[in-house]
């Protein structure tokens, strides 16, 4: 089992903080590990099983996980499925209590998440699934934090603290606004609906580059459009159209990172005839245009 302590991992740059973007697959999944710090994980894309303290959870795109100090955990990724996450690690001294008072966060109703994260010994609310708009804002903040961490320009530590604090307040607000929402337990869902959803999802992953219509997909699986949309939305939290776009954008990200293809050609390769629409959709879902995304990963490399 791996263990990363505050002194050996966080203090490398004289700041009790670290951020990294991690790609996992079936053959590249770390063994059981634990940390002496808080770990905030944002799932950029993919599905996996998250094992923490002997309990298993299904985690998905746009999930935020809080891992408490000392909790043993690991991830299991399915065959052939890309899984990408951003991990932030910091300890309770990262943001001083005096700063929270100065910003009057102690008087905000949505500050509870901030204080629970930075209070030693308090157990965190472990999992949130962000809506698309909230996740876009979160990923934008995380990208800014990662750039500051990478280039370490003047006063980067101050900007990192401000950006992390904004992220925590955003999560706190989201938590307070969604306390009454309880996802339907997976075990209580119809086995037939789960199998249907997996079959449809598999079809989309193999045929994403083709011209797809909701009516043709429903006809293929011998189900009405209304029933298909209801089942798929309940099982995945997405509409069929949203899932098609997500698969295509994720594949486009791989092309941008792994090839020299032009953006116009990548749009066609992933199923979009209109490159302007593709670029606009990519910006909305990822937080930056395709060209900037490629440049960012080239700079990281």
Backbone as numpy.savetxt, mean C-alpha at the origin, in Angstrom:
# Nx Ny Nz CAx CAy CAz Cx Cy Cz
15.13 -16.24 13.29 14.29 -15.04 13.29 15.16 -13.80 13.29
14.81 -12.84 12.43 15.58 -11.62 12.33 15.11 -10.61 13.36
16.06 -9.85 13.90 15.72 -8.79 14.85 16.51 -7.56 14.50
15.81 -6.43 14.33 16.46 -5.16 14.05 16.24 -4.25 15.24
17.31 -3.86 15.91 17.18 -2.98 17.07 17.27 -1.54 16.65
16.84 -0.64 17.54 16.91 0.80 17.26 18.33 1.22 16.97
19.27 0.75 17.75 20.65 1.23 17.64 21.31 0.74 16.35
21.03 -0.51 15.96 21.72 -1.06 14.80 21.07 -0.66 13.49
19.81 -0.28 13.53 19.10 -0.05 12.28 18.68 1.40 12.11
18.09 2.00 13.14 17.53 3.34 12.99 18.56 4.44 13.13
19.61 4.24 13.91 20.54 5.33 14.20 21.66 5.46 13.18
21.58 4.70 12.09 22.64 4.74 11.10 22.85 6.14 10.56
21.77 6.91 10.43 21.86 8.26 9.90 21.54 9.29 10.98
21.75 8.95 12.24 21.54 9.86 13.36 20.10 10.35 13.44
19.17 9.56 12.98 17.76 9.89 13.06 17.01 8.60 13.33
16.18 8.56 14.38 15.48 7.31 14.71 14.36 7.01 13.73
14.72 6.83 12.47 13.75 6.65 11.41 14.39 5.94 10.23
13.59 5.18 9.48 14.06 4.56 8.25 12.85 4.31 7.35
13.06 4.38 6.04 11.99 4.08 5.08 12.59 3.29 3.93
11.85 2.31 3.43 12.32 1.50 2.31 11.14 0.98 1.53
11.35 0.76 0.24 10.35 0.16 -0.63 10.78 -1.28 -0.89
9.88 -2.22 -0.65 10.23 -3.64 -0.68 9.36 -4.37 -1.70
10.01 -5.21 -2.51 9.30 -6.05 -3.47 9.49 -7.50 -3.05
8.38 -8.21 -2.91 8.43 -9.62 -2.51 7.75 -10.47 -3.57
8.14 -11.74 -3.63 7.44 -12.72 -4.44 7.51 -14.07 -3.73
7.04 -15.09 -4.40 6.98 -16.42 -3.77 8.35 -16.90 -3.31
9.39 -16.51 -4.05 10.74 -17.00 -3.74 11.56 -15.99 -2.94
11.00 -14.83 -2.67 11.73 -13.79 -1.96 10.85 -13.22 -0.86
10.62 -14.02 0.16 9.84 -13.60 1.32 10.68 -13.82 2.57
10.90 -12.77 3.36 11.77 -12.92 4.54 11.17 -13.86 5.57
12.04 -14.45 6.36 11.59 -15.33 7.44 11.00 -14.49 8.57
10.55 -15.17 9.61 9.97 -14.49 10.77 10.93 -13.45 11.30
10.43 -12.25 11.61 11.28 -11.16 12.08 10.55 -10.34 13.13
11.31 -9.52 13.85 10.72 -8.59 14.81 11.63 -7.37 14.92
11.08 -6.27 15.44 11.82 -5.03 15.55 11.60 -4.42 16.94
12.53 -3.57 17.35 12.39 -2.85 18.62 11.76 -1.48 18.40
11.15 -1.27 17.25 10.56 0.02 16.92 9.18 -0.20 16.32
8.46 0.89 16.13 7.19 0.84 15.43 7.46 0.69 13.93
6.70 -0.17 13.26 6.82 -0.31 11.81 5.46 -0.03 11.18
5.43 0.97 10.30 4.22 1.31 9.54 4.42 0.81 8.12
3.51 -0.04 7.66 3.63 -0.66 6.33 2.44 -0.25 5.48
2.73 0.24 4.27 1.69 0.57 3.30 1.82 -0.38 2.12
0.73 -1.10 1.80 0.75 -2.05 0.70 0.46 -1.29 -0.59
1.47 -1.14 -1.43 1.33 -0.42 -2.70 0.54 -1.24 -3.71
0.86 -2.52 -3.80 0.12 -3.40 -4.71 0.29 -4.84 -4.28
-0.72 -5.64 -4.57 -0.62 -7.07 -4.35 -1.42 -7.57 -3.15
-1.50 -8.89 -3.06 -2.17 -9.58 -1.96 -1.18 -10.54 -1.32
-1.31 -10.73 -0.02 -0.42 -11.65 0.68 -1.09 -12.09 1.98
-0.49 -13.08 2.59 -0.89 -13.46 3.95 0.13 -12.88 4.91
-0.39 -12.25 5.94 0.44 -11.59 6.95 0.30 -12.39 8.24
1.40 -12.96 8.71 1.39 -13.76 9.93 2.04 -12.95 11.03
1.26 -12.64 12.07 1.76 -11.83 13.19 1.37 -12.47 14.51
2.36 -12.75 15.32 2.12 -13.36 16.64 1.26 -14.62 16.53
1.52 -15.42 15.50 0.83 -16.69 15.35 -0.53 -16.62 14.69
-1.04 -15.40 14.36 -2.34 -15.26 13.71 -2.14 -14.84 12.26
-3.01 -15.32 11.38 -2.89 -15.06 9.94 -3.97 -14.08 9.49
-3.58 -13.16 8.61 -4.50 -12.18 8.05 -4.24 -12.06 6.55
-5.31 -11.82 5.80 -5.16 -11.50 4.38 -4.97 -9.99 4.25
-3.94 -9.57 3.53 -3.69 -8.14 3.32 -3.71 -7.85 1.83
-4.10 -6.61 1.50 -4.36 -6.27 0.12 -3.85 -4.86 -0.20
-3.90 -4.51 -1.48 -3.53 -3.18 -1.93 -4.28 -2.11 -1.12
-3.56 -1.07 -0.73 -4.05 0.08 0.03 -4.24 -0.21 1.52
-3.83 -1.39 1.98 -3.85 -1.65 3.42 -2.70 -0.90 4.10
-2.94 -0.44 5.32 -1.89 0.10 6.18 -1.83 -0.79 7.42
-0.65 -1.28 7.73 -0.45 -2.16 8.88 0.48 -1.49 9.87
0.13 -1.53 11.12 1.00 -1.05 12.19 1.52 -2.26 12.96
2.83 -2.41 13.00 3.46 -3.53 13.70 4.11 -3.00 14.96
3.71 -3.55 16.08 4.21 -3.07 17.37 5.63 -3.57 17.63
6.40 -2.85 18.43 7.73 -3.33 18.81 7.65 -4.72 19.45
8.52 -5.62 19.00 8.59 -6.95 19.59 7.64 -7.97 19.00
6.74 -7.55 18.09 5.81 -8.50 17.48 6.50 -9.28 16.35
6.47 -10.59 16.43 7.05 -11.41 15.37 6.08 -11.45 14.19
6.62 -11.35 12.99 5.75 -11.28 11.82 6.50 -11.71 10.56
5.76 -12.08 9.55 6.31 -12.38 8.24 5.20 -12.31 7.20
5.58 -12.40 5.91 4.63 -12.31 4.81 4.75 -13.55 3.92
3.61 -14.01 3.41 3.60 -15.10 2.44 2.92 -14.59 1.17
3.67 -14.61 0.06 3.16 -14.09 -1.21 2.85 -15.26 -2.12
1.71 -15.18 -2.83 1.30 -16.26 -3.72 2.15 -16.36 -4.97
2.00 -17.45 -5.68 2.79 -17.73 -6.88 2.48 -16.74 -7.99
3.53 -16.15 -8.55 3.40 -15.29 -9.72 2.72 -13.96 -9.48
2.53 -13.57 -8.25 1.83 -12.32 -7.96 2.80 -11.30 -7.39
2.95 -10.13 -8.04 3.84 -9.09 -7.52 3.29 -8.50 -6.23
4.18 -8.20 -5.32 3.78 -7.62 -4.03 4.77 -6.53 -3.68
4.26 -5.33 -3.50 5.12 -4.16 -3.24 4.61 -3.43 -2.01
5.51 -3.06 -1.11 5.11 -2.31 0.07 6.16 -1.28 0.44
5.75 -0.27 1.18 6.65 0.74 1.72 6.65 0.59 3.24
7.85 0.50 3.82 7.97 0.31 5.27 8.63 1.53 5.90
7.97 2.10 6.91 8.57 3.16 7.73 8.81 2.60 9.13
9.99 2.83 9.65 10.31 2.40 11.01 10.79 3.59 11.83
10.27 3.72 13.03 10.69 4.82 13.90 10.36 4.45 15.34
11.02 5.12 16.28 10.74 4.84 17.68 9.96 5.98 18.31
9.66 5.84 19.59 8.79 6.81 20.26 9.44 8.17 20.45
10.77 8.28 20.25 11.44 9.57 20.38 11.50 10.32 19.05
10.96 9.73 17.99 11.10 10.32 16.67 10.45 11.71 16.59
9.23 11.85 17.12 8.56 13.14 17.17 8.32 13.50 18.63
8.90 14.59 19.07 8.85 14.98 20.47 7.45 15.45 20.88
7.09 15.17 22.13 5.80 15.59 22.67 5.64 17.10 22.62
6.75 17.83 22.80 6.67 19.29 22.77 6.22 19.80 21.40
6.65 19.10 20.33 6.23 19.50 18.99 4.74 19.27 18.80
4.22 18.16 19.31 2.80 17.88 19.21 1.99 18.96 19.93
2.47 19.39 21.10 1.76 20.45 21.83 1.81 21.76 21.07
2.98 22.07 20.50 3.14 23.31 19.76 2.19 23.36 18.55
2.00 22.22 17.90 1.10 22.16 16.74 -0.36 21.97 17.14
-0.61 21.90 18.47 -1.96 21.76 19.01 -2.63 20.46 18.59
-1.82 19.47 18.32 -2.38 18.18 17.95 -3.02 17.50 19.15
-2.58 17.85 20.35 -3.16 17.25 21.54 -4.62 17.63 21.71
-5.05 18.70 21.02 -6.45 19.13 21.14 -7.31 18.66 19.98
-6.70 17.98 19.01 -7.45 17.53 17.85 -8.06 16.16 18.10
-9.29 15.97 17.70 -9.92 14.65 17.82 -9.21 13.62 16.96
-8.65 14.05 15.83 -8.00 13.10 14.94 -6.53 12.91 15.28
-6.12 13.31 16.47 -4.75 13.11 16.88 -4.50 11.84 17.65
-5.57 11.05 17.88 -5.41 9.85 18.70 -4.43 8.87 18.10
-4.43 8.74 16.79 -3.54 7.79 16.13 -2.09 8.19 16.30
-1.84 9.49 16.25 -0.48 10.00 16.45 0.02 9.63 17.83
-0.78 9.91 18.84 -0.32 9.65 20.21 -0.19 8.17 20.51
-1.09 7.36 19.95 -0.98 5.92 20.20 0.28 5.35 19.57
0.69 5.89 18.43 1.91 5.40 17.78 3.16 5.80 18.56
3.15 6.97 19.14 4.35 7.49 19.77 4.38 7.26 21.28
3.38 6.60 21.81 3.32 6.31 23.23 3.87 4.92 23.49
4.96 4.85 24.24 5.59 3.56 24.52 4.61 2.62 25.21
4.60 1.40 24.74 3.81 0.36 25.41 2.37 0.29 24.99
1.87 1.28 24.24 0.47 1.23 23.84 0.32 0.38 22.59
-0.69 -0.45 22.57 -0.92 -1.33 21.44 -1.64 -0.58 20.33
-1.20 -0.73 19.14 -1.73 0.03 18.02 -2.94 -0.63 17.36
-3.77 0.19 16.73 -4.85 -0.29 15.87 -4.17 -0.86 14.63
-4.23 -2.16 14.43 -3.27 -2.82 13.55 -3.49 -2.68 12.05
-4.72 -2.49 11.57 -4.92 -2.54 10.12 -6.00 -1.59 9.67
-5.70 -0.84 8.61 -6.68 0.02 7.94 -6.62 -0.29 6.45
-7.76 -0.17 5.78 -7.77 -0.24 4.32 -8.27 1.10 3.81
-7.38 1.85 3.16 -7.70 3.20 2.73 -8.54 3.21 1.46
-9.42 4.17 1.37 -10.12 4.41 0.11 -9.13 4.99 -0.88
-9.50 4.92 -2.17 -8.56 5.28 -3.22 -8.01 6.70 -3.05
-8.89 7.68 -2.75 -8.44 9.06 -2.63 -7.46 9.22 -1.47
-7.78 8.57 -0.33 -6.89 8.64 0.83 -5.56 7.94 0.54
-5.63 6.82 -0.19 -4.40 6.08 -0.47 -3.49 6.87 -1.41
-4.09 7.63 -2.34 -3.29 8.45 -3.24 -2.54 9.53 -2.46
-3.22 10.12 -1.48 -2.56 11.14 -0.66 -1.46 10.50 0.18
-1.74 9.31 0.72 -0.74 8.63 1.54 0.49 8.27 0.73
0.29 7.75 -0.49 1.43 7.34 -1.31 2.23 8.56 -1.74
1.56 9.69 -1.96 2.27 10.92 -2.31 3.18 11.36 -1.16
2.66 11.30 0.06 3.47 11.65 1.23 4.64 10.70 1.39
4.40 9.41 1.22 5.46 8.43 1.37 6.55 8.60 0.30
6.15 8.95 -0.92 7.14 9.21 -1.97 8.02 10.41 -1.61
7.39 11.46 -1.07 8.15 12.64 -0.65 9.12 12.29 0.48
8.65 11.49 1.43 9.50 11.07 2.55 10.68 10.27 2.03
10.42 9.37 1.08 11.49 8.52 0.55 12.55 9.35 -0.19
12.11 10.36 -0.91 13.06 11.22 -1.62 13.92 12.01 -0.64
13.29 12.55 0.42 14.06 13.28 1.43 15.07 12.35 2.11
14.65 11.13 2.37 15.53 10.16 3.03 16.69 9.76 2.13
16.42 9.68 0.84 17.45 9.25 -0.10 18.51 10.34 -0.31
18.07 11.57 -0.57 19.03 12.61 -0.97 19.59 13.40 0.21
18.90 13.42 1.35 19.41 14.00 2.59 19.98 15.41 2.38
19.16 16.27 1.81 19.56 17.66 1.65 19.41 18.39 2.98
19.75 19.66 2.98 19.74 20.44 4.22 18.38 20.36 4.91
18.41 20.09 6.22 17.21 20.02 7.06 16.23 18.93 6.62
16.77 17.88 5.99 15.88 16.81 5.55 15.17 16.14 6.72
15.85 16.06 7.88 15.25 15.39 9.03 14.00 16.14 9.51
14.02 17.47 9.41 12.86 18.26 9.81 11.69 18.01 8.87
11.96 18.01 7.57 10.90 17.76 6.59 10.33 16.35 6.74
11.19 15.38 7.02 10.72 14.01 7.20 9.74 13.94 8.37
10.09 14.59 9.48 9.20 14.58 10.65 7.86 15.21 10.33
7.87 16.33 9.60 6.63 17.01 9.24 5.77 16.13 8.34
6.40 15.50 7.36 5.66 14.64 6.43 5.10 13.40 7.13
5.90 12.80 8.01 5.42 11.64 8.76 4.26 12.03 9.66
4.38 13.19 10.29 3.31 13.66 11.16 2.02 13.88 10.37
2.14 14.46 9.18 0.96 14.65 8.33 0.34 13.30 7.97
1.17 12.31 7.67 0.68 10.98 7.35 -0.07 10.36 8.52
0.48 10.50 9.72 -0.15 9.91 10.90 -1.49 10.58 11.21
-1.55 11.89 11.04 -2.81 12.60 11.27 -3.84 12.17 10.24
-3.41 11.99 9.00 -4.32 11.50 7.95 -4.88 10.13 8.32
-4.03 9.23 8.78 -4.48 7.89 9.17 -5.41 7.96 10.38
-5.09 8.86 11.30 -5.94 9.04 12.48 -7.33 9.50 12.07
-7.36 10.46 11.16 -8.65 10.98 10.68 -9.44 9.87 9.99
-8.76 9.09 9.17 -9.44 8.02 8.45 -9.99 6.99 9.43
-9.19 6.67 10.43 -9.64 5.69 11.43 -10.89 6.19 12.15
-10.88 7.46 12.58 -12.01 8.00 13.33 -13.27 8.07 12.49
-13.11 8.27 11.17 -14.27 8.36 10.29 -14.82 7.00 9.88
-14.08 5.95 10.15 -14.48 4.62 9.70 -14.54 3.61 10.83
-14.74 4.08 12.06 -14.76 3.15 13.20 -15.95 2.20 13.15
-17.03 2.63 12.47 -18.21 1.77 12.43 -18.16 0.75 11.31
-17.16 0.86 10.42 -17.09 -0.05 9.28 -16.40 -1.34 9.69
-17.08 -2.45 9.51 -16.50 -3.77 9.79 -16.65 -4.62 8.55
-15.55 -4.97 7.88 -15.65 -5.80 6.67 -16.31 -7.14 6.98
-17.05 -7.63 6.04 -17.69 -8.94 6.21 -16.62 -10.01 6.33
-16.66 -10.82 7.39 -15.64 -11.85 7.57 -15.54 -12.76 6.36
-14.32 -13.01 5.93 -14.11 -13.82 4.73 -14.68 -15.22 4.91
-14.57 -15.77 6.11 -15.02 -17.14 6.32 -16.53 -17.28 6.18
-17.29 -16.17 6.32 -18.73 -16.22 6.23 -19.22 -16.03 4.80
-18.35 -15.72 3.88 -18.75 -15.49 2.51 -18.97 -16.81 1.79
-19.80 -16.74 0.78 -20.11 -17.94 0.00 -18.88 -18.46 -0.71
-18.66 -19.77 -0.59 -17.52 -20.39 -1.28 -17.66 -20.22 -2.79
-18.89 -20.29 -3.27 -19.12 -20.12 -4.71 -18.68 -18.72 -5.16
-19.01 -17.70 -4.39 -18.64 -16.34 -4.76 -17.13 -16.14 -4.74
-16.45 -16.76 -3.79 -15.00 -16.65 -3.72 -14.35 -17.29 -4.95
-14.86 -18.47 -5.31 -14.30 -19.18 -6.47 -14.55 -18.37 -7.74
-15.77 -17.84 -7.88 -16.09 -17.03 -9.05 -15.17 -15.82 -9.14
-14.97 -15.15 -8.02 -14.12 -13.96 -8.00 -12.70 -14.30 -8.39
-12.17 -15.42 -7.88 -10.81 -15.83 -8.24 -10.71 -16.14 -9.73
-11.73 -16.80 -10.29 -11.72 -17.13 -11.71 -11.74 -15.86 -12.56
-12.60 -14.91 -12.18 -12.69 -13.66 -12.93 -11.38 -12.89 -12.82
-10.84 -12.85 -11.62 -9.58 -12.12 -11.42 -8.45 -12.74 -12.23
-8.42 -14.08 -12.28 -7.41 -14.77 -13.07 -7.56 -14.46 -14.56
-8.82 -14.40 -15.02 -9.07 -14.05 -16.42 -8.56 -12.63 -16.72
-8.85 -11.70 -15.82 -8.42 -10.31 -16.03 -6.89 -10.21 -16.06
-6.22 -10.95 -15.19 -4.77 -10.88 -15.14 -4.11 -11.44 -16.40
-4.79 -12.35 -17.08 -4.24 -12.96 -18.29 -4.65 -12.22 -19.56
-5.75 -11.46 -19.49 -6.29 -10.83 -20.70 -6.39 -9.31 -20.57
-5.65 -8.74 -19.64 -5.76 -7.29 -19.37 -5.42 -6.43 -20.59
-4.55 -6.93 -21.48 -4.11 -6.13 -22.63 -5.11 -6.15 -23.77
-6.16 -6.97 -23.65 -7.15 -7.07 -24.72 -8.27 -6.05 -24.50
-9.11 -5.88 -25.53 -10.29 -5.05 -25.38 -11.29 -5.80 -24.52
-11.64 -5.24 -23.37 -12.53 -5.91 -22.42 -13.78 -5.08 -22.21
-14.90 -5.75 -22.11 -16.15 -5.08 -21.74 -16.80 -5.87 -20.61
-17.50 -5.18 -19.74 -18.15 -5.85 -18.61 -19.16 -6.88 -19.11
-19.91 -6.52 -20.17 -20.94 -7.43 -20.67 -20.34 -8.73 -21.22
-19.21 -8.62 -21.91 -18.59 -9.82 -22.47 -18.02 -10.72 -21.38
-17.47 -10.10 -20.33 -16.94 -10.89 -19.20 -18.08 -11.63 -18.51
-19.19 -10.93 -18.28 -20.33 -11.55 -17.60 -20.92 -12.66 -18.45
-20.96 -12.46 -19.75 -21.46 -13.51 -20.65 -20.56 -14.73 -20.60
-19.26 -14.51 -20.53 -18.30 -15.62 -20.46 -18.52 -16.46 -19.22
-18.85 -15.80 -18.09 -19.02 -16.52 -16.83 -20.50 -16.81 -16.52
-21.36 -16.56 -17.52 -22.77 -16.91 -17.41 -23.42 -16.30 -16.16
-23.31 -15.00 -16.02 -23.86 -14.30 -14.88 -24.28 -12.91 -15.31
-25.30 -12.36 -14.69 -25.78 -11.03 -15.07 -24.78 -9.96 -14.63
-24.81 -8.84 -15.34 -23.89 -7.74 -15.00 -24.11 -7.24 -13.58
-25.37 -7.12 -13.21 -25.69 -6.61 -11.87 -25.17 -7.56 -10.79
-25.39 -8.86 -10.97 -24.94 -9.83 -9.96 -23.41 -9.90 -9.91
-22.78 -9.87 -11.10 -21.32 -9.89 -11.15 -20.72 -8.70 -10.40
-21.24 -7.51 -10.67 -20.72 -6.32 -10.00 -20.90 -6.38 -8.50
-22.05 -6.89 -8.07 -22.33 -6.98 -6.63 -21.37 -7.94 -5.95
-21.19 -9.14 -6.55 -20.31 -10.15 -5.95 -18.87 -9.70 -5.95
-18.41 -9.21 -7.11 -17.00 -8.82 -7.23 -16.67 -7.67 -6.29
-17.57 -6.71 -6.19 -17.36 -5.56 -5.30 -17.31 -6.00 -3.85
-18.21 -6.92 -3.48 -18.25 -7.39 -2.09 -17.01 -8.20 -1.74
-16.53 -9.00 -2.68 -15.39 -9.86 -2.42 -14.06 -9.12 -2.45
-13.94 -8.11 -3.29 -12.64 -7.46 -3.49 -12.59 -5.99 -3.06
-13.76 -5.36 -2.89 -13.78 -3.94 -2.60 -13.61 -3.08 -3.83
-13.57 -3.69 -5.02 -13.38 -2.97 -6.28 -14.45 -3.38 -7.28
-14.73 -2.49 -8.23 -15.55 -2.87 -9.37 -14.65 -3.58 -10.38
-15.27 -4.23 -11.35 -14.49 -4.88 -12.39 -13.62 -3.88 -13.14
-14.20 -2.71 -13.44 -13.45 -1.69 -14.17 -12.24 -1.22 -13.37
-12.43 -1.01 -12.07 -11.31 -0.58 -11.22 -10.22 -1.64 -11.18
-10.62 -2.90 -11.15 -9.63 -3.98 -11.11 -8.83 -4.05 -12.41
-9.53 -3.89 -13.56 -8.83 -3.89 -14.84 -7.79 -2.77 -14.88
-8.20 -1.56 -14.47 -7.27 -0.44 -14.46 -6.08 -0.71 -13.53
-6.36 -1.30 -12.36 -5.30 -1.58 -11.40 -4.28 -2.56 -11.98
-4.76 -3.64 -12.61 -3.86 -4.63 -13.22 -3.02 -3.98 -14.31
-3.67 -3.19 -15.16 -2.95 -2.55 -16.26 -1.90 -1.56 -15.75
-2.26 -0.75 -14.75 -1.31 0.23 -14.23 -0.14 -0.47 -13.54
-0.41 -1.54 -12.81 0.68 -2.29 -12.17 1.62 -2.89 -13.20
1.05 -3.40 -14.30 1.90 -3.95 -15.36 2.69 -2.83 -16.03
2.07 -1.67 -16.21 2.77 -0.52 -16.79 3.95 -0.10 -15.91
3.77 -0.16 -14.60 4.86 0.17 -13.68 6.04 -0.78 -13.88
5.73 -2.06 -14.10 6.80 -3.03 -14.33 7.54 -2.71 -15.63
6.80 -2.38 -16.68 7.43 -2.00 -17.95 8.33 -0.78 -17.76
7.85 0.22 -17.01 8.62 1.44 -16.80 9.91 1.16 -16.03
9.85 0.22 -15.09 11.02 -0.09 -14.27 11.99 -1.04 -14.97
11.45 -1.93 -15.85 12.27 -3.02 -16.36 12.59 -2.91 -17.85
12.04 -1.91 -18.56 12.28 -1.80 -19.99 12.54 -0.36 -20.38
12.94 -0.17 -21.63 13.16 1.16 -22.18 12.05 1.56 -23.14
10.94 0.84 -23.11 9.82 1.16 -24.00 9.32 2.59 -23.72
8.90 3.26 -24.79 8.32 4.59 -24.64 6.96 4.50 -23.97
6.56 5.59 -23.32 5.29 5.61 -22.60 4.12 5.30 -23.53
4.16 5.84 -24.74 3.08 5.60 -25.71 2.97 4.10 -26.01
4.10 3.44 -26.18 4.09 2.01 -26.49 3.63 1.19 -25.29
4.03 1.61 -24.09 3.60 0.91 -22.87 2.09 1.00 -22.72
1.52 2.15 -23.03 0.07 2.31 -22.96 -0.63 1.27 -23.83
-0.11 1.06 -25.04 -0.70 0.08 -25.95 -0.49 -1.34 -25.42
0.70 -1.61 -24.88 1.02 -2.95 -24.39 0.10 -3.39 -23.25
-0.36 -2.43 -22.45 -1.21 -2.79 -21.30 -2.70 -2.61 -21.60
-3.04 -2.25 -22.84 -4.45 -2.25 -23.21 -5.11 -0.91 -23.43
-4.34 0.18 -23.46 -4.92 1.50 -23.67 -4.54 2.04 -25.05
-5.56 2.35 -25.86 -5.30 2.89 -27.18 -5.00 4.39 -27.13
-5.48 5.05 -26.08 -5.30 6.49 -25.94 -4.19 6.76 -24.91
-2.99 7.14 -25.33 -1.89 7.38 -24.37 -2.16 8.54 -23.42
-2.96 9.52 -23.87 -3.29 10.65 -22.98 -4.15 10.17 -21.82
-5.13 9.33 -22.12 -5.96 8.76 -21.05 -5.12 7.90 -20.12
-4.22 7.11 -20.70 -3.33 6.27 -19.88 -2.49 7.12 -18.92
-1.88 8.18 -19.43 -1.02 9.03 -18.59 -1.83 9.70 -17.49
-3.05 10.14 -17.82 -3.91 10.77 -16.82 -4.32 9.77 -15.74
-4.69 8.55 -16.15 -5.07 7.51 -15.19 -3.88 7.12 -14.33
-2.71 6.98 -14.94 -1.49 6.62 -14.20 -1.21 7.67 -13.13
-1.33 8.94 -13.49 -1.08 10.01 -12.52 -2.05 9.93 -11.35
-3.32 9.68 -11.65 -4.33 9.61 -10.59 -4.08 8.44 -9.65
-3.67 7.29 -10.20 -3.52 6.10 -9.37 -2.18 6.03 -8.66
-1.13 6.51 -9.29 0.23 6.38 -8.74 0.69 7.64 -8.04
0.16 8.80 -8.48 0.55 10.05 -7.84 1.55 10.86 -8.64
1.98 10.35 -9.79 2.92 11.07 -10.64 2.79 10.53 -12.07
3.25 11.29 -13.08 3.17 10.82 -14.46 4.11 9.63 -14.69
3.87 8.85 -15.75 4.73 7.68 -16.04 6.20 8.04 -16.17
6.51 9.14 -16.89 7.91 9.52 -17.07 8.60 9.84 -15.76
7.90 10.52 -14.86 8.49 10.86 -13.56 8.67 9.61 -12.71
7.71 8.67 -12.82 7.82 7.41 -12.08 9.08 6.67 -12.51
9.31 6.58 -13.83 10.50 5.90 -14.34 11.77 6.60 -13.86
11.81 7.92 -13.90 12.98 8.68 -13.48 13.26 8.46 -12.00
12.19 8.41 -11.20 12.34 8.20 -9.76 13.04 6.87 -9.48
12.63 5.81 -10.17 13.24 4.49 -9.93 14.63 4.40 -10.51
14.90 5.12 -11.58 16.27 5.16 -12.09 17.19 5.84 -11.11
16.69 6.89 -10.46 17.51 7.60 -9.45 17.73 6.71 -8.22
16.70 5.93 -7.85 16.87 5.02 -6.72 17.89 3.95 -7.03
17.95 3.55 -8.30 18.89 2.49 -8.68 20.30 2.99 -8.79
